[in-house]
Amino acid sequence: MTRVLGVLIGLVILALATVMLGDSLEGWNNGYSDIGFWWGVITLFLTIGGVSAIVGTLIHTDGNQPIPILSGFKKGLILFYQGVEKPSMTDEE
């Protein structure tokens, strides 16, 4: 599940990069080279981020891992309740 989530996030970032590329090309075509340039820079950063998210997900997951946010929250609750000390009758107050 984690692998699917990571690849989907990477694809969303790449979709945003595609939209930004359209803005960059529109700026260049309308004679606004500064706008075209900076949207191009943003496109580059988004493309690097999207490809990194996909490649990193494929390298660092095995495909059978649970979603880390939910499993981490569940483990945290379990550890919290196991770690709560119950006062004994011999404790001084």
PDB file of N, CA, C and O in Angstrom:
ATOM      1  N   MET A   1       0.817  -1.199   0.000  1.00  0.00           N
ATOM      2  CA  MET A   1       0.000   0.000   0.000  1.00  0.00           C
ATOM      3  C   MET A   1       0.863   1.267   0.000  1.00  0.00           C
ATOM      4  O   MET A   1       0.529   2.271  -0.628  1.00  0.00           O
ATOM      5  N   THR A   2       1.979   1.186   0.722  1.00  0.00           N
ATOM      6  CA  THR A   2       2.873   2.336   0.768  1.00  0.00           C
ATOM      7  C   THR A   2       3.449   2.630  -0.607  1.00  0.00           C
ATOM      8  O   THR A   2       3.608   3.788  -0.992  1.00  0.00           O
ATOM      9  N   ARG A   3       3.763   1.561  -1.350  1.00  0.00           N
ATOM     10  CA  ARG A   3       4.333   1.738  -2.685  1.00  0.00           C
ATOM     11  C   ARG A   3       3.344   2.452  -3.596  1.00  0.00           C
ATOM     12  O   ARG A   3       3.721   3.356  -4.341  1.00  0.00           O
ATOM     13  N   VAL A   4       2.089   2.050  -3.539  1.00  0.00           N
ATOM     14  CA  VAL A   4       1.059   2.683  -4.380  1.00  0.00           C
ATOM     15  C   VAL A   4       0.909   4.151  -4.008  1.00  0.00           C
ATOM     16  O   VAL A   4       0.816   5.011  -4.884  1.00  0.00           O
ATOM     17  N   LEU A   5       0.886   4.432  -2.729  1.00  0.00           N
ATOM     18  CA  LEU A   5       0.730   5.810  -2.262  1.00  0.00           C
ATOM     19  C   LEU A   5       1.911   6.680  -2.716  1.00  0.00           C
ATOM     20  O   LEU A   5       1.708   7.808  -3.167  1.00  0.00           O
ATOM     21  N   GLY A   6       3.128   6.171  -2.600  1.00  0.00           N
ATOM     22  CA  GLY A   6       4.303   6.929  -3.009  1.00  0.00           C
ATOM     23  C   GLY A   6       4.329   7.215  -4.504  1.00  0.00           C
ATOM     24  O   GLY A   6       4.674   8.319  -4.925  1.00  0.00           O
ATOM     25  N   VAL A   7       3.960   6.209  -5.312  1.00  0.00           N
ATOM     26  CA  VAL A   7       3.941   6.407  -6.762  1.00  0.00           C
ATOM     27  C   VAL A   7       2.839   7.390  -7.145  1.00  0.00           C
ATOM     28  O   VAL A   7       3.039   8.220  -8.032  1.00  0.00           O
ATOM     29  N   LEU A   8       1.687   7.312  -6.495  1.00  0.00           N
ATOM     30  CA  LEU A   8       0.605   8.259  -6.792  1.00  0.00           C
ATOM     31  C   LEU A   8       1.007   9.689  -6.460  1.00  0.00           C
ATOM     32  O   LEU A   8       0.696  10.610  -7.215  1.00  0.00           O
ATOM     33  N   ILE A   9       1.686   9.880  -5.357  1.00  0.00           N
ATOM     34  CA  ILE A   9       2.155  11.219  -4.997  1.00  0.00           C
ATOM     35  C   ILE A   9       3.144  11.723  -6.039  1.00  0.00           C
ATOM     36  O   ILE A   9       3.088  12.886  -6.437  1.00  0.00           O
ATOM     37  N   GLY A  10       4.046  10.858  -6.482  1.00  0.00           N
ATOM     38  CA  GLY A  10       4.987  11.242  -7.531  1.00  0.00           C
ATOM     39  C   GLY A  10       4.281  11.618  -8.822  1.00  0.00           C
ATOM     40  O   GLY A  10       4.683  12.568  -9.493  1.00  0.00           O
ATOM     41  N   LEU A  11       3.230  10.881  -9.179  1.00  0.00           N
ATOM     42  CA  LEU A  11       2.482  11.192 -10.395  1.00  0.00           C
ATOM     43  C   LEU A  11       1.732  12.520 -10.278  1.00  0.00           C
ATOM     44  O   LEU A  11       1.628  13.263 -11.253  1.00  0.00           O
ATOM     45  N   VAL A  12       1.216  12.813  -9.096  1.00  0.00           N
ATOM     46  CA  VAL A  12       0.544  14.103  -8.882  1.00  0.00           C
ATOM     47  C   VAL A  12       1.542  15.245  -9.040  1.00  0.00           C
ATOM     48  O   VAL A  12       1.227  16.272  -9.641  1.00  0.00           O
ATOM     49  N   ILE A  13       2.738  15.065  -8.503  1.00  0.00           N
ATOM     50  CA  ILE A  13       3.758  16.100  -8.633  1.00  0.00           C
ATOM     51  C   ILE A  13       4.148  16.278 -10.101  1.00  0.00           C
ATOM     52  O   ILE A  13       4.353  17.405 -10.553  1.00  0.00           O
ATOM     53  N   LEU A  14       4.252  15.177 -10.846  1.00  0.00           N
ATOM     54  CA  LEU A  14       4.563  15.275 -12.269  1.00  0.00           C
ATOM     55  C   LEU A  14       3.429  15.941 -13.051  1.00  0.00           C
ATOM     56  O   LEU A  14       3.683  16.647 -14.027  1.00  0.00           O
ATOM     57  N   ALA A  15       2.184  15.721 -12.628  1.00  0.00           N
ATOM     58  CA  ALA A  15       1.053  16.401 -13.270  1.00  0.00           C
ATOM     59  C   ALA A  15       1.138  17.910 -13.035  1.00  0.00           C
ATOM     60  O   ALA A  15       0.866  18.700 -13.939  1.00  0.00           O
ATOM     61  N   LEU A  16       1.517  18.306 -11.817  1.00  0.00           N
ATOM     62  CA  LEU A  16       1.713  19.735 -11.537  1.00  0.00           C
ATOM     63  C   LEU A  16       2.845  20.304 -12.393  1.00  0.00           C
ATOM     64  O   LEU A  16       2.760  21.437 -12.868  1.00  0.00           O
ATOM     65  N   ALA A  17       3.902  19.515 -12.589  1.00  0.00           N
ATOM     66  CA  ALA A  17       5.009  19.969 -13.432  1.00  0.00           C
ATOM     67  C   ALA A  17       4.543  20.190 -14.870  1.00  0.00           C
ATOM     68  O   ALA A  17       5.002  21.114 -15.541  1.00  0.00           O
ATOM     69  N   THR A  18       3.633  19.340 -15.337  1.00  0.00           N
ATOM     70  CA  THR A  18       3.107  19.492 -16.698  1.00  0.00           C
ATOM     71  C   THR A  18       2.310  20.785 -16.831  1.00  0.00           C
ATOM     72  O   THR A  18       2.416  21.474 -17.846  1.00  0.00           O
ATOM     73  N   VAL A  19       1.525  21.116 -15.830  1.00  0.00           N
ATOM     74  CA  VAL A  19       0.761  22.365 -15.843  1.00  0.00           C
ATOM     75  C   VAL A  19       1.713  23.560 -15.840  1.00  0.00           C
ATOM     76  O   VAL A  19       1.503  24.533 -16.565  1.00  0.00           O
ATOM     77  N   MET A  20       2.759  23.479 -15.021  1.00  0.00           N
ATOM     78  CA  MET A  20       3.727  24.575 -14.949  1.00  0.00           C
ATOM     79  C   MET A  20       4.496  24.711 -16.257  1.00  0.00           C
ATOM     80  O   MET A  20       4.852  25.825 -16.643  1.00  0.00           O
ATOM     81  N   LEU A  21       4.759  23.607 -16.947  1.00  0.00           N
ATOM     82  CA  LEU A  21       5.425  23.671 -18.246  1.00  0.00           C
ATOM     83  C   LEU A  21       4.559  24.427 -19.251  1.00  0.00           C
ATOM     84  O   LEU A  21       5.070  25.193 -20.067  1.00  0.00           O
ATOM     85  N   GLY A  22       3.248  24.209 -19.187  1.00  0.00           N
ATOM     86  CA  GLY A  22       2.334  24.959 -20.060  1.00  0.00           C
ATOM     87  C   GLY A  22       2.387  26.447 -19.781  1.00  0.00           C
ATOM     88  O   GLY A  22       2.365  27.257 -20.707  1.00  0.00           O
ATOM     89  N   ASP A  23       2.457  26.813 -18.503  1.00  0.00           N
ATOM     90  CA  ASP A  23       2.574  28.232 -18.144  1.00  0.00           C
ATOM     91  C   ASP A  23       3.894  28.821 -18.635  1.00  0.00           C
ATOM     92  O   ASP A  23       3.944  29.958 -19.104  1.00  0.00           O
ATOM     93  N   SER A  24       4.960  28.031 -18.521  1.00  0.00           N
ATOM     94  CA  SER A  24       6.261  28.493 -18.982  1.00  0.00           C
ATOM     95  C   SER A  24       6.256  28.727 -20.486  1.00  0.00           C
ATOM     96  O   SER A  24       6.733  29.757 -20.962  1.00  0.00           O
ATOM     97  N   LEU A  25       5.721  27.777 -21.226  1.00  0.00           N
ATOM     98  CA  LEU A  25       5.686  27.916 -22.683  1.00  0.00           C
ATOM     99  C   LEU A  25       4.794  29.079 -23.112  1.00  0.00           C
ATOM    100  O   LEU A  25       5.083  29.763 -24.094  1.00  0.00           O
ATOM    101  N   GLU A  26       3.715  29.294 -22.374  1.00  0.00           N
ATOM    102  CA  GLU A  26       2.835  30.423 -22.672  1.00  0.00           C
ATOM    103  C   GLU A  26       3.555  31.755 -22.448  1.00  0.00           C
ATOM    104  O   GLU A  26       3.399  32.696 -23.226  1.00  0.00           O
ATOM    105  N   GLY A  27       4.340  31.820 -21.379  1.00  0.00           N
ATOM    106  CA  GLY A  27       5.113  33.032 -21.121  1.00  0.00           C
ATOM    107  C   GLY A  27       6.131  33.296 -22.215  1.00  0.00           C
ATOM    108  O   GLY A  27       6.271  34.431 -22.671  1.00  0.00           O
ATOM    109  N   TRP A  28       6.846  32.257 -22.643  1.00  0.00           N
ATOM    110  CA  TRP A  28       7.833  32.427 -23.723  1.00  0.00           C
ATOM    111  C   TRP A  28       7.159  32.842 -25.025  1.00  0.00           C
ATOM    112  O   TRP A  28       7.658  33.712 -25.740  1.00  0.00           O
ATOM    113  N   ASN A  29       6.009  32.209 -25.335  1.00  0.00           N
ATOM    114  CA  ASN A  29       5.328  32.509 -26.605  1.00  0.00           C
ATOM    115  C   ASN A  29       4.745  33.921 -26.643  1.00  0.00           C
ATOM    116  O   ASN A  29       4.622  34.507 -27.718  1.00  0.00           O
ATOM    117  N   ASN A  30       4.389  34.464 -25.500  1.00  0.00           N
ATOM    118  CA  ASN A  30       3.795  35.807 -25.462  1.00  0.00           C
ATOM    119  C   ASN A  30       4.841  36.903 -25.264  1.00  0.00           C
ATOM    120  O   ASN A  30       4.487  38.070 -25.090  1.00  0.00           O
ATOM    121  N   GLY A  31       6.112  36.542 -25.288  1.00  0.00           N
ATOM    122  CA  GLY A  31       7.163  37.542 -25.190  1.00  0.00           C
ATOM    123  C   GLY A  31       7.586  37.886 -23.775  1.00  0.00           C
ATOM    124  O   GLY A  31       8.361  38.821 -23.578  1.00  0.00           O
ATOM    125  N   TYR A  32       7.103  37.161 -22.796  1.00  0.00           N
ATOM    126  CA  TYR A  32       7.487  37.392 -21.399  1.00  0.00           C
ATOM    127  C   TYR A  32       8.549  36.362 -21.014  1.00  0.00           C
ATOM    128  O   TYR A  32       8.252  35.344 -20.390  1.00  0.00           O
ATOM    129  N   SER A  33       9.771  36.647 -21.395  1.00  0.00           N
ATOM    130  CA  SER A  33      10.838  35.672 -21.178  1.00  0.00           C
ATOM    131  C   SER A  33      11.130  35.450 -19.696  1.00  0.00           C
ATOM    132  O   SER A  33      11.526  34.353 -19.300  1.00  0.00           O
ATOM    133  N   ASP A  34      10.938  36.483 -18.876  1.00  0.00           N
ATOM    134  CA  ASP A  34      11.183  36.313 -17.450  1.00  0.00           C
ATOM    135  C   ASP A  34      10.175  35.350 -16.830  1.00  0.00           C
ATOM    136  O   ASP A  34      10.544  34.494 -16.026  1.00  0.00           O
ATOM    137  N   ILE A  35       8.912  35.487 -17.200  1.00  0.00           N
ATOM    138  CA  ILE A  35       7.879  34.582 -16.680  1.00  0.00           C
ATOM    139  C   ILE A  35       8.103  33.173 -17.204  1.00  0.00           C
ATOM    140  O   ILE A  35       7.966  32.197 -16.467  1.00  0.00           O
ATOM    141  N   GLY A  36       8.449  33.073 -18.488  1.00  0.00           N
ATOM    142  CA  GLY A  36       8.736  31.766 -19.055  1.00  0.00           C
ATOM    143  C   GLY A  36       9.905  31.085 -18.372  1.00  0.00           C
ATOM    144  O   GLY A  36       9.878  29.881 -18.119  1.00  0.00           O
ATOM    145  N   PHE A  37      10.940  31.872 -18.075  1.00  0.00           N
ATOM    146  CA  PHE A  37      12.125  31.318 -17.415  1.00  0.00           C
ATOM    147  C   PHE A  37      11.799  30.799 -16.016  1.00  0.00           C
ATOM    148  O   PHE A  37      12.157  29.673 -15.670  1.00  0.00           O
ATOM    149  N   TRP A  38      11.119  31.620 -15.213  1.00  0.00           N
ATOM    150  CA  TRP A  38      10.877  31.210 -13.828  1.00  0.00           C
ATOM    151  C   TRP A  38       9.874  30.072 -13.724  1.00  0.00           C
ATOM    152  O   TRP A  38      10.002  29.220 -12.846  1.00  0.00           O
ATOM    153  N   TRP A  39       8.873  30.041 -14.606  1.00  0.00           N
ATOM    154  CA  TRP A  39       7.982  28.882 -14.610  1.00  0.00           C
ATOM    155  C   TRP A  39       8.735  27.636 -15.063  1.00  0.00           C
ATOM    156  O   TRP A  39       8.425  26.522 -14.640  1.00  0.00           O
ATOM    157  N   GLY A  40       9.730  27.836 -15.928  1.00  0.00           N
ATOM    158  CA  GLY A  40      10.583  26.718 -16.337  1.00  0.00           C
ATOM    159  C   GLY A  40      11.415  26.183 -15.186  1.00  0.00           C
ATOM    160  O   GLY A  40      11.605  24.973 -15.057  1.00  0.00           O
ATOM    161  N   VAL A  41      11.911  27.091 -14.345  1.00  0.00           N
ATOM    162  CA  VAL A  41      12.674  26.672 -13.170  1.00  0.00           C
ATOM    163  C   VAL A  41      11.775  25.886 -12.212  1.00  0.00           C
ATOM    164  O   VAL A  41      12.176  24.851 -11.680  1.00  0.00           O
ATOM    165  N   ILE A  42      10.568  26.385 -12.002  1.00  0.00           N
ATOM    166  CA  ILE A  42       9.618  25.681 -11.129  1.00  0.00           C
ATOM    167  C   ILE A  42       9.286  24.316 -11.720  1.00  0.00           C
ATOM    168  O   ILE A  42       9.185  23.332 -10.986  1.00  0.00           O
ATOM    169  N   THR A  43       9.114  24.245 -13.043  1.00  0.00           N
ATOM    170  CA  THR A  43       8.847  22.973 -13.711  1.00  0.00           C
ATOM    171  C   THR A  43       9.990  21.996 -13.477  1.00  0.00           C
ATOM    172  O   THR A  43       9.760  20.817 -13.211  1.00  0.00           O
ATOM    173  N   LEU A  44      11.214  22.485 -13.575  1.00  0.00           N
ATOM    174  CA  LEU A  44      12.379  21.630 -13.359  1.00  0.00           C
ATOM    175  C   LEU A  44      12.391  21.057 -11.947  1.00  0.00           C
ATOM    176  O   LEU A  44      12.604  19.860 -11.755  1.00  0.00           O
ATOM    177  N   PHE A  45      12.161  21.923 -10.958  1.00  0.00           N
ATOM    178  CA  PHE A  45      12.155  21.451  -9.572  1.00  0.00           C
ATOM    179  C   PHE A  45      11.035  20.444  -9.314  1.00  0.00           C
ATOM    180  O   PHE A  45      11.246  19.440  -8.634  1.00  0.00           O
ATOM    181  N   LEU A  46       9.843  20.709  -9.855  1.00  0.00           N
ATOM    182  CA  LEU A  46       8.737  19.768  -9.675  1.00  0.00           C
ATOM    183  C   LEU A  46       9.011  18.438 -10.369  1.00  0.00           C
ATOM    184  O   LEU A  46       8.661  17.380  -9.846  1.00  0.00           O
ATOM    185  N   THR A  47       9.630  18.488 -11.537  1.00  0.00           N
ATOM    186  CA  THR A  47       9.959  17.248 -12.241  1.00  0.00           C
ATOM    187  C   THR A  47      10.976  16.435 -11.458  1.00  0.00           C
ATOM    188  O   THR A  47      10.839  15.218 -11.334  1.00  0.00           O
ATOM    189  N   ILE A  48      11.989  17.095 -10.933  1.00  0.00           N
ATOM    190  CA  ILE A  48      12.980  16.396 -10.111  1.00  0.00           C
ATOM    191  C   ILE A  48      12.316  15.784  -8.880  1.00  0.00           C
ATOM    192  O   ILE A  48      12.611  14.647  -8.513  1.00  0.00           O
ATOM    193  N   GLY A  49      11.421  16.537  -8.243  1.00  0.00           N
ATOM    194  CA  GLY A  49      10.725  16.021  -7.064  1.00  0.00           C
ATOM    195  C   GLY A  49       9.824  14.842  -7.383  1.00  0.00           C
ATOM    196  O   GLY A  49       9.797  13.866  -6.633  1.00  0.00           O
ATOM    197  N   GLY A  50       9.084  14.916  -8.484  1.00  0.00           N
ATOM    198  CA  GLY A  50       8.182  13.828  -8.852  1.00  0.00           C
ATOM    199  C   GLY A  50       8.927  12.558  -9.210  1.00  0.00           C
ATOM    200  O   GLY A  50       8.558  11.468  -8.772  1.00  0.00           O
ATOM    201  N   VAL A  51       9.977  12.699 -10.008  1.00  0.00           N
ATOM    202  CA  VAL A  51      10.767  11.520 -10.376  1.00  0.00           C
ATOM    203  C   VAL A  51      11.462  10.945  -9.142  1.00  0.00           C
ATOM    204  O   VAL A  51      11.539   9.726  -8.992  1.00  0.00           O
ATOM    205  N   SER A  52      11.960  11.795  -8.271  1.00  0.00           N
ATOM    206  CA  SER A  52      12.599  11.321  -7.040  1.00  0.00           C
ATOM    207  C   SER A  52      11.609  10.586  -6.144  1.00  0.00           C
ATOM    208  O   SER A  52      11.959   9.576  -5.532  1.00  0.00           O
ATOM    209  N   ALA A  53      10.388  11.079  -6.061  1.00  0.00           N
ATOM    210  CA  ALA A  53       9.374  10.408  -5.244  1.00  0.00           C
ATOM    211  C   ALA A  53       9.075   9.016  -5.786  1.00  0.00           C
ATOM    212  O   ALA A  53       8.960   8.061  -5.017  1.00  0.00           O
ATOM    213  N   ILE A  54       8.950   8.896  -7.094  1.00  0.00           N
ATOM    214  CA  ILE A  54       8.642   7.593  -7.687  1.00  0.00           C
ATOM    215  C   ILE A  54       9.818   6.637  -7.542  1.00  0.00           C
ATOM    216  O   ILE A  54       9.642   5.501  -7.099  1.00  0.00           O
ATOM    217  N   VAL A  55      11.015   7.083  -7.909  1.00  0.00           N
ATOM    218  CA  VAL A  55      12.186   6.210  -7.825  1.00  0.00           C
ATOM    219  C   VAL A  55      12.492   5.839  -6.379  1.00  0.00           C
ATOM    220  O   VAL A  55      12.784   4.680  -6.085  1.00  0.00           O
ATOM    221  N   GLY A  56      12.430   6.805  -5.484  1.00  0.00           N
ATOM    222  CA  GLY A  56      12.676   6.517  -4.072  1.00  0.00           C
ATOM    223  C   GLY A  56      11.662   5.550  -3.488  1.00  0.00           C
ATOM    224  O   GLY A  56      12.016   4.691  -2.679  1.00  0.00           O
ATOM    225  N   THR A  57      10.412   5.682  -3.888  1.00  0.00           N
ATOM    226  CA  THR A  57       9.385   4.750  -3.417  1.00  0.00           C
ATOM    227  C   THR A  57       9.669   3.343  -3.911  1.00  0.00           C
ATOM    228  O   THR A  57       9.565   2.381  -3.149  1.00  0.00           O
ATOM    229  N   LEU A  58      10.025   3.219  -5.169  1.00  0.00           N
ATOM    230  CA  LEU A  58      10.293   1.892  -5.719  1.00  0.00           C
ATOM    231  C   LEU A  58      11.542   1.261  -5.118  1.00  0.00           C
ATOM    232  O   LEU A  58      11.606   0.041  -4.966  1.00  0.00           O
ATOM    233  N   ILE A  59      12.523   2.066  -4.778  1.00  0.00           N
ATOM    234  CA  ILE A  59      13.751   1.523  -4.186  1.00  0.00           C
ATOM    235  C   ILE A  59      13.542   1.130  -2.726  1.00  0.00           C
ATOM    236  O   ILE A  59      14.021   0.083  -2.291  1.00  0.00           O
ATOM    237  N   HIS A  60      12.837   1.953  -1.975  1.00  0.00           N
ATOM    238  CA  HIS A  60      12.800   1.797  -0.523  1.00  0.00           C
ATOM    239  C   HIS A  60      11.564   1.108   0.027  1.00  0.00           C
ATOM    240  O   HIS A  60      11.399   1.061   1.246  1.00  0.00           O
ATOM    241  N   THR A  61      10.697   0.578  -0.804  1.00  0.00           N
ATOM    242  CA  THR A  61       9.542  -0.160  -0.306  1.00  0.00           C
ATOM    243  C   THR A  61       9.505  -1.528  -0.942  1.00  0.00           C
ATOM    244  O   THR A  61      10.039  -1.732  -2.033  1.00  0.00           O
ATOM    245  N   ASP A  62       8.875  -2.463  -0.262  1.00  0.00           N
ATOM    246  CA  ASP A  62       8.755  -3.817  -0.808  1.00  0.00           C
ATOM    247  C   ASP A  62       7.348  -4.117  -1.310  1.00  0.00           C
ATOM    248  O   ASP A  62       7.100  -5.208  -1.822  1.00  0.00           O
ATOM    249  N   GLY A  63       6.443  -3.190  -1.175  1.00  0.00           N
ATOM    250  CA  GLY A  63       5.095  -3.362  -1.699  1.00  0.00           C
ATOM    251  C   GLY A  63       4.097  -3.927  -0.710  1.00  0.00           C
ATOM    252  O   GLY A  63       2.894  -3.869  -0.963  1.00  0.00           O
ATOM    253  N   ASN A  64       4.552  -4.470   0.407  1.00  0.00           N
ATOM    254  CA  ASN A  64       3.638  -5.061   1.383  1.00  0.00           C
ATOM    255  C   ASN A  64       3.584  -4.277   2.682  1.00  0.00           C
ATOM    256  O   ASN A  64       3.035  -4.756   3.674  1.00  0.00           O
ATOM    257  N   GLN A  65       4.142  -3.090   2.685  1.00  0.00           N
ATOM    258  CA  GLN A  65       4.164  -2.301   3.900  1.00  0.00           C
ATOM    259  C   GLN A  65       2.848  -1.549   4.070  1.00  0.00           C
ATOM    260  O   GLN A  65       2.249  -1.116   3.085  1.00  0.00           O
ATOM    261  N   PRO A  66       2.396  -1.392   5.309  1.00  0.00           N
ATOM    262  CA  PRO A  66       1.201  -0.579   5.534  1.00  0.00           C
ATOM    263  C   PRO A  66       1.527   0.899   5.380  1.00  0.00           C
ATOM    264  O   PRO A  66       2.695   1.279   5.298  1.00  0.00           O
ATOM    265  N   ILE A  67       0.506   1.720   5.343  1.00  0.00           N
ATOM    266  CA  ILE A  67       0.723   3.164   5.267  1.00  0.00           C
ATOM    267  C   ILE A  67       1.388   3.596   6.573  1.00  0.00           C
ATOM    268  O   ILE A  67       0.831   3.358   7.645  1.00  0.00           O
ATOM    269  N   PRO A  68       2.561   4.223   6.512  1.00  0.00           N
ATOM    270  CA  PRO A  68       3.324   4.475   7.734  1.00  0.00           C
ATOM    271  C   PRO A  68       2.639   5.400   8.722  1.00  0.00           C
ATOM    272  O   PRO A  68       2.863   5.275   9.926  1.00  0.00           O
ATOM    273  N   ILE A  69       1.821   6.312   8.260  1.00  0.00           N
ATOM    274  CA  ILE A  69       1.176   7.244   9.184  1.00  0.00           C
ATOM    275  C   ILE A  69       0.230   6.489  10.098  1.00  0.00           C
ATOM    276  O   ILE A  69       0.224   6.699  11.311  1.00  0.00           O
ATOM    277  N   LEU A  70      -0.574   5.604   9.509  1.00  0.00           N
ATOM    278  CA  LEU A  70      -1.551   4.873  10.307  1.00  0.00           C
ATOM    279  C   LEU A  70      -0.891   3.842  11.199  1.00  0.00           C
ATOM    280  O   LEU A  70      -1.262   3.713  12.366  1.00  0.00           O
ATOM    281  N   SER A  71       0.077   3.107  10.682  1.00  0.00           N
ATOM    282  CA  SER A  71       0.722   2.103  11.515  1.00  0.00           C
ATOM    283  C   SER A  71       1.542   2.766  12.607  1.00  0.00           C
ATOM    284  O   SER A  71       1.601   2.255  13.726  1.00  0.00           O
ATOM    285  N   GLY A  72       2.177   3.894  12.308  1.00  0.00           N
ATOM    286  CA  GLY A  72       2.949   4.611  13.311  1.00  0.00           C
ATOM    287  C   GLY A  72       2.063   5.146  14.418  1.00  0.00           C
ATOM    288  O   GLY A  72       2.449   5.132  15.587  1.00  0.00           O
ATOM    289  N   PHE A  73       0.871   5.620  14.058  1.00  0.00           N
ATOM    290  CA  PHE A  73      -0.071   6.121  15.053  1.00  0.00           C
ATOM    291  C   PHE A  73      -0.553   4.979  15.946  1.00  0.00           C
ATOM    292  O   PHE A  73      -0.651   5.126  17.164  1.00  0.00           O
ATOM    293  N   LYS A  74      -0.852   3.844  15.322  1.00  0.00           N
ATOM    294  CA  LYS A  74      -1.319   2.683  16.081  1.00  0.00           C
ATOM    295  C   LYS A  74      -0.224   2.188  17.022  1.00  0.00           C
ATOM    296  O   LYS A  74      -0.495   1.896  18.187  1.00  0.00           O
ATOM    297  N   LYS A  75       1.009   2.090  16.529  1.00  0.00           N
ATOM    298  CA  LYS A  75       2.116   1.655  17.383  1.00  0.00           C
ATOM    299  C   LYS A  75       2.341   2.648  18.520  1.00  0.00           C
ATOM    300  O   LYS A  75       2.629   2.255  19.651  1.00  0.00           O
ATOM    301  N   GLY A  76       2.207   3.933  18.211  1.00  0.00           N
ATOM    302  CA  GLY A  76       2.393   4.942  19.241  1.00  0.00           C
ATOM    303  C   GLY A  76       1.371   4.812  20.357  1.00  0.00           C
ATOM    304  O   GLY A  76       1.708   4.929  21.534  1.00  0.00           O
ATOM    305  N   LEU A  77       0.117   4.569  19.983  1.00  0.00           N
ATOM    306  CA  LEU A  77      -0.915   4.374  21.006  1.00  0.00           C
ATOM    307  C   LEU A  77      -0.645   3.134  21.847  1.00  0.00           C
ATOM    308  O   LEU A  77      -0.805   3.155  23.067  1.00  0.00           O
ATOM    309  N   ILE A  78      -0.237   2.060  21.190  1.00  0.00           N
ATOM    310  CA  ILE A  78       0.051   0.826  21.926  1.00  0.00           C
ATOM    311  C   ILE A  78       1.200   1.048  22.898  1.00  0.00           C
ATOM    312  O   ILE A  78       1.120   0.647  24.059  1.00  0.00           O
ATOM    313  N   LEU A  79       2.262   1.683  22.432  1.00  0.00           N
ATOM    314  CA  LEU A  79       3.402   1.941  23.309  1.00  0.00           C
ATOM    315  C   LEU A  79       3.033   2.897  24.433  1.00  0.00           C
ATOM    316  O   LEU A  79       3.535   2.765  25.549  1.00  0.00           O
ATOM    317  N   PHE A  80       2.158   3.862  24.148  1.00  0.00           N
ATOM    318  CA  PHE A  80       1.733   4.799  25.181  1.00  0.00           C
ATOM    319  C   PHE A  80       0.987   4.065  26.290  1.00  0.00           C
ATOM    320  O   PHE A  80       1.263   4.265  27.473  1.00  0.00           O
ATOM    321  N   TYR A  81       0.039   3.213  25.898  1.00  0.00           N
ATOM    322  CA  TYR A  81      -0.749   2.524  26.912  1.00  0.00           C
ATOM    323  C   TYR A  81       0.057   1.465  27.635  1.00  0.00           C
ATOM    324  O   TYR A  81      -0.216   1.181  28.802  1.00  0.00           O
ATOM    325  N   GLN A  82       1.046   0.869  26.977  1.00  0.00           N
ATOM    326  CA  GLN A  82       1.893  -0.098  27.669  1.00  0.00           C
ATOM    327  C   GLN A  82       2.870   0.601  28.606  1.00  0.00           C
ATOM    328  O   GLN A  82       3.268   0.044  29.629  1.00  0.00           O
ATOM    329  N   GLY A  83       3.248   1.814  28.253  1.00  0.00           N
ATOM    330  CA  GLY A  83       4.255   2.518  29.030  1.00  0.00           C
ATOM    331  C   GLY A  83       3.697   3.313  30.199  1.00  0.00           C
ATOM    332  O   GLY A  83       4.467   3.809  31.022  1.00  0.00           O
ATOM    333  N   VAL A  84       2.370   3.450  30.295  1.00  0.00           N
ATOM    334  CA  VAL A  84       1.788   4.205  31.398  1.00  0.00           C
ATOM    335  C   VAL A  84       1.922   3.380  32.670  1.00  0.00           C
ATOM    336  O   VAL A  84       1.440   2.251  32.764  1.00  0.00           O
ATOM    337  N   GLU A  85       2.585   3.977  33.632  1.00  0.00           N
ATOM    338  CA  GLU A  85       2.775   3.260  34.888  1.00  0.00           C
ATOM    339  C   GLU A  85       1.559   3.459  35.782  1.00  0.00           C
ATOM    340  O   GLU A  85       1.018   4.556  35.915  1.00  0.00           O
ATOM    341  N   LYS A  86       1.167   2.375  36.372  1.00  0.00           N
ATOM    342  CA  LYS A  86       0.072   2.443  37.333  1.00  0.00           C
ATOM    343  C   LYS A  86       0.691   2.607  38.721  1.00  0.00           C
ATOM    344  O   LYS A  86       1.572   1.839  39.107  1.00  0.00           O
ATOM    345  N   PRO A  87       0.238   3.586  39.449  1.00  0.00           N
ATOM    346  CA  PRO A  87       0.848   3.780  40.782  1.00  0.00           C
ATOM    347  C   PRO A  87       0.534   2.594  41.689  1.00  0.00           C
ATOM    348  O   PRO A  87      -0.578   2.068  41.690  1.00  0.00           O
ATOM    349  N   SER A  88       1.516   2.199  42.439  1.00  0.00           N
ATOM    350  CA  SER A  88       1.293   1.079  43.358  1.00  0.00           C
ATOM    351  C   SER A  88       1.017   1.633  44.755  1.00  0.00           C
ATOM    352  O   SER A  88       1.165   2.828  45.008  1.00  0.00           O
ATOM    353  N   MET A  89       0.628   0.771  45.617  1.00  0.00           N
ATOM    354  CA  MET A  89       0.283   1.179  46.985  1.00  0.00           C
ATOM    355  C   MET A  89       1.535   1.569  47.775  1.00  0.00           C
ATOM    356  O   MET A  89       1.438   2.242  48.801  1.00  0.00           O
ATOM    357  N   THR A  90       2.704   1.149  47.301  1.00  0.00           N
ATOM    358  CA  THR A  90       3.926   1.430  48.061  1.00  0.00           C
ATOM    359  C   THR A  90       4.570   2.754  47.644  1.00  0.00           C
ATOM    360  O   THR A  90       5.522   3.202  48.283  1.00  0.00           O
ATOM    361  N   ASP A  91       4.070   3.380  46.591  1.00  0.00           N
ATOM    362  CA  ASP A  91       4.665   4.645  46.150  1.00  0.00           C
ATOM    363  C   ASP A  91       4.345   5.749  47.150  1.00  0.00           C
ATOM    364  O   ASP A  91       3.227   5.858  47.653  1.00  0.00           O
ATOM    365  N   GLU A  92       5.362   6.564  47.422  1.00  0.00           N
ATOM    366  CA  GLU A  92       5.140   7.687  48.319  1.00  0.00           C
ATOM    367  C   GLU A  92       4.572   8.849  47.547  1.00  0.00           C
ATOM    368  O   GLU A  92       4.881   9.039  46.371  1.00  0.00           O
ATOM    369  N   GLU A  93       3.766   9.602  48.190  1.00  0.00           N
ATOM    370  CA  GLU A  93       3.160  10.753  47.534  1.00  0.00           C
ATOM    371  C   GLU A  93       3.715  12.026  48.080  1.00  0.00           C
ATOM    372  O   GLU A  93       3.321  13.108  47.645  1.00  0.00           O
TER     373      GLU A  93
END
